[in-house]
Amino acid sequence: MILITRPKIESLKLKAKLNVIGFETHIDSLSKFTIKKKNLSISKLHIVLITSPRVADIVLKSNQISKTIPLLIIGSSSLSKLRQAGFKNIIHAAQDSDELIKFIKNNFLKIFVAKNIKGIDYLTGSISNDVFIQNIKSLGVAVKKKILYETNFKKK
């Protein structure tokens, strides 16, 4: 028996996959997400950073971001969703935050200075990696954190 604690929609998808390969499952979601920001405004001369499949879903449903906006992405799920939706200007897709930090560090002049990019709009949820943000800022890149959804945890 496998206990799935992801939010409901994700739990149902995982349950179906596990059932196909013969695992018995039980769902008890420990959190749910509430969209917090309906209007997505992106700063001029900024790259958009997406690190979560939930943010990718919100961006796609909103239809408020140009498919030519420069993107930095963490995670194959987010990358796949955005590519399938037709986003064309993907500067880099990393597997994790360490890989992205390395990419920014090695390509700072090429990306930010040469293209006159002034910073990053980090689209995220209410729970995010503050060390990651500080690491980007330590490279001399301005970061604007924009919270698009809130994570609410189950009580008892």
C-alpha positions, -999 to 999 in steps of 0.1 A, spaced: 0 0 0 13 34 -10 1 66 7 -1 95 -16 0 129 1 2 152 -29 -26 177 -37 -57 160 -51 -53 164 -88 -16 153 -87 -26 124 -64 -52 111 -88 -27 111 -117 -1 93 -96 -27 68 -83 -37 59 -118 -1 53 -128 6 32 -98 -26 12 -102 -16 3 -137 16 -13 -125 -2 -32 -97 3 -10 -66 -25 -4 -41 -28 32 -31 -45 55 -7 -48 93 -11 -46 117 18 -37 151 5 -18 172 30 -19 205 11 -39 224 -15 -30 254 -37 -49 286 -41 -41 310 -69 -32 343 -54 -22 365 -83 -46 368 -113 -27 395 -132 7 386 -143 28 416 -150 64 411 -162 90 438 -158 104 451 -190 139 438 -197 135 409 -173 138 372 -179 110 351 -163 121 322 -140 97 293 -136 106 265 -112 73 248 -106 48 229 -127 20 248 -108 35 281 -120 37 268 -155 0 258 -154 -10 292 -140 11 310 -167 -5 288 -194 -41 293 -182 -36 331 -178 -26 337 -214 -10 369 -202 26 362 -210 40 365 -245 53 332 -259 85 351 -270 94 363 -234 128 350 -224 125 321 -199 147 303 -174 131 270 -163 139 244 -137 123 210 -141 115 188 -171 77 189 -163 76 227 -166 98 227 -196 76 201 -214 44 221 -206 58 254 -218 74 239 -250 41 222 -259 23 255 -254 46 271 -279 70 291 -258 100 298 -281 125 319 -261 137 294 -235 172 306 -226 180 276 -204 163 246 -188 180 231 -157 173 200 -137 178 218 -104 186 252 -88 224 244 -86 226 238 -123 207 270 -130 230 290 -107 260 276 -126 245 285 -159 238 321 -149 273 324 -134 289 311 -166 267 331 -190 261 364 -171 277 386 -197 262 368 -227 227 369 -213 223 399 -191 248 424 -203 247 417 -241 209 416 -242 205 445 -218 185 423 -194 181 440 -160 169 411 -138 147 381 -133 110 379 -125 108 348 -103 72 334 -106 67 311 -76 44 299 -48 43 311 -12 69 285 -3 102 290 -22 139 285 -19 153 318 -4 189 305 -5 184 300 -42 172 336 -46 202 349 -26 226 329 -47 212 346 -79 214 380 -63 250 373 -52 259 371 -89 247 407 -94 213 398 -108 182 416 -95 154 393 -86 117 402 -82 98 374 -65 62 373 -76 40 348 -56 13 333 -79 -2 307 -56 -4 299 -19 2 265 -4 -23 257 23 -15 227 46 -41 204 60 -48 208 97 -50 175 116 
